[in-house]
Amino acid sequence: MKPILEITDLNIINSILNMSISIKFRYDDINVPRLGIIFSNELENRRLPFKITSFNIDHVSKCCFISANEKFEIDNLFLDKDFIGDININFSLIYGNEIIENFSIKYLNRNRPANFKKMYYLPKFELNKLYLEPNEEILRNLINNKQDIKYRTLKKLNSFFLGIISIISFPFFFIDGYLASKGLVDKSPNFYQKNNTFGSILMHINWKTSILAGFIYSKRLLKIGIMGFLYKFFKHKKIVNNRILFLSERKNYLSGNFQSVYNILSNDNEIEIVKFLLNKKIKDFNIFDMIHFVNFISTSKIILLDDFYPNIHNFNLKNEVKLIQLWHAAGAFKTFGFSRLGKIGGVDQSSSNHRSYDYAIVSSNEIKRFYSEGFGISDEKVVVTGIPRTDIFFDDGYKKYVLNKIYDEFPMLKNKKIILFSPTFRGEGKDDAYYPMEKFNIEKFLDSLNSNIKQYSTCTEKINKLGNEKSDNEFKKKYNKCDSDYVLIIKQHPFINKKIEIPEKYKNNVFDFSNTYEINDILFITDILITDYSSVVFEASILDIPMLFYCYDFEEYLADRGFYYDFNNFAPGKIVYAFEDIAKCIKSEDLDKFKIDKFKNRFFEDFDGKSSKRVFDLIKKLINLDNK
């Protein structure tokens, strides 16, 4: 039975589209559905999530019933806001392993609205296709008004004078904030975001200023304003056609995809490489940082990113400049970017975040749609190259180098069963990232894995004392006699800075590699991976590493962050929700290893170690196109 999609309500007020739909389809297994909508015109397409309001199953007819409702800002669908043309609408449903984008569509309310002359768009339905017909006269007038010099000048003057009034009003807003702290006047909605009275008063001042003039007092916005001013002059500089800029605020050095792509680019003498790797917030930029940043984005032909870099979207880059996102995560797992619309911490549909990318790379064709949705870019801008940093898994020479390096520094890891604990962070982002280590008690975990813990503890205490007194050979000999078979390595998410506390009795069996080795290097020595919702599962699957998913907060994480797939069908390993079950599954080898092979073949197109070369070829093609 072809899935039936019925449009139960559709109305447009100005540029806001409100839509309600219901879907009926047959099922084989019970899964968690995910619904999306696809808008397209002659120039580009845009995918967005569609909020499901109810999901029911009829076990007799073996049919699923979905109801969904959402509103969409038509003005903010496409990058080219001045293009006027029909907007086609399609739908996408993910249910288990099935992706459905072919529906039998019913739209009953086809009557032409009486007030169409005042509407921006008119819904049309023909031959099982839904589209929006533009009211060209109204839309053309709106565009002309935006471009009219007198209105633009008036708007700037209005903003300028409101800004002056707000600055003059600063002391009065301060007094109002002080009175609010005493409970004598209404407090701002964000008043309690700060932990001290002065900070709360400043939040109150910004609230007042934002209402009056549409801006807030912020070091970050001040620095962005200065860079915007500099860019007015630097953007007239000539582009260096062979210059490639590596741009990141994750780390001060190259790693992951950046390092892999750099290694191959640096062998080409025709390419000039510049780097702006600054692990600091925009508000902490000094004048030299700002000048270097603006100069690089003005003169580089190719700009490479490896994560969300918000500052780049504040600038209207020249058409000749190509912005390529080498996203740090492989595959598609938890939702990100515009896929989180409507969720706490999610972006607004009007946001410019991510949308400037000319290209984004992915590991397989199946997940192109998710990166298109998450980044708010057209499907054709997402290219399948593979993930550059996974190339090392197919390089025997590099593997040998890493193993020798790790074992030379940590000889006690040899012949041990290495368990890697690498969860993702909790919190909204870099500023508040954490992992509650009380949920993973290291001592209790290793106690559960070691059968004769009393003898083990006594033995290791003696060896710890001998460690500083005896030669290395004697130390290793005694250590290997009585040590546990298990070693736990901890690799925290890069956003987390808190140091792990290692129990004294296990200091020879627990190692924190959070700030030392790259996660992919650690995977070479890993026997079992314990994670939760981290994208490390994609790389681990390439090496066929057994995985255990410890999801103590699954329902909360699902509601807050969400996934592209039904997690229970997606996870290539055993899922546990209680801490005590982790050790039990490891000791009994209950890890669902059979899921790995299907998983990796789904999320990777190639296993040839040439992903970096494919990215290199894309870059060279873009450079050569403009050089011809």
GIHU-V285714 format. One record per run of one state. SS is the DSSP state (h for helix, s for strand, l for the rest). FROM is the first residue (numbers start at 1). LEN is the number of residues. If there is no record, write none. Layout:
# GIHU-V285714
ss | from | len
SS | FROM | LEN
SS | FROM | LEN
This chain:
# GIHU-V285714
ss | from | len
l | 1 | 3
s | 4 | 10
l | 14 | 2
s | 16 | 11
l | 27 | 7
s | 34 | 7
l | 41 | 4
s | 45 | 5
l | 50 | 2
s | 52 | 7
l | 59 | 4
s | 63 | 11
h | 74 | 3
l | 77 | 10
s | 87 | 9
l | 96 | 2
s | 98 | 3
l | 101 | 3
s | 104 | 4
l | 108 | 8
h | 116 | 3
l | 119 | 2
s | 121 | 6
l | 127 | 2
s | 129 | 6
l | 135 | 1
h | 136 | 12
l | 148 | 1
h | 149 | 20
l | 169 | 1
h | 170 | 12
l | 182 | 9
h | 191 | 3
l | 194 | 3
h | 197 | 17
l | 214 | 5
h | 219 | 16
l | 235 | 5
s | 240 | 9
l | 249 | 7
h | 256 | 10
l | 266 | 6
s | 272 | 6
l | 278 | 4
h | 282 | 3
l | 285 | 2
h | 287 | 13
s | 300 | 6
l | 306 | 4
h | 310 | 5
l | 315 | 7
s | 322 | 4
l | 326 | 8
s | 334 | 1
l | 335 | 2
h | 337 | 4
l | 341 | 18
s | 359 | 4
l | 363 | 2
h | 365 | 11
l | 376 | 3
h | 379 | 3
s | 382 | 3
l | 385 | 3
h | 388 | 7
l | 395 | 1
h | 396 | 14
l | 410 | 1
h | 411 | 3
l | 414 | 3
s | 417 | 5
l | 422 | 4
s | 426 | 1
l | 427 | 7
s | 434 | 1
l | 435 | 2
h | 437 | 3
l | 440 | 2
h | 442 | 8
l | 450 | 3
h | 453 | 14
l | 467 | 5
h | 472 | 11
l | 483 | 3
s | 486 | 5
l | 491 | 13
h | 504 | 3
l | 507 | 3
s | 510 | 3
l | 513 | 6
h | 519 | 5
l | 524 | 4
s | 528 | 4
l | 532 | 4
h | 536 | 7
l | 543 | 3
s | 546 | 5
l | 551 | 3
h | 554 | 7
l | 561 | 2
s | 563 | 1
l | 564 | 3
h | 567 | 4
l | 571 | 3
s | 574 | 3
l | 577 | 3
h | 580 | 9
l | 589 | 4
h | 593 | 11
l | 604 | 7
h | 611 | 17
l | 628 | 1
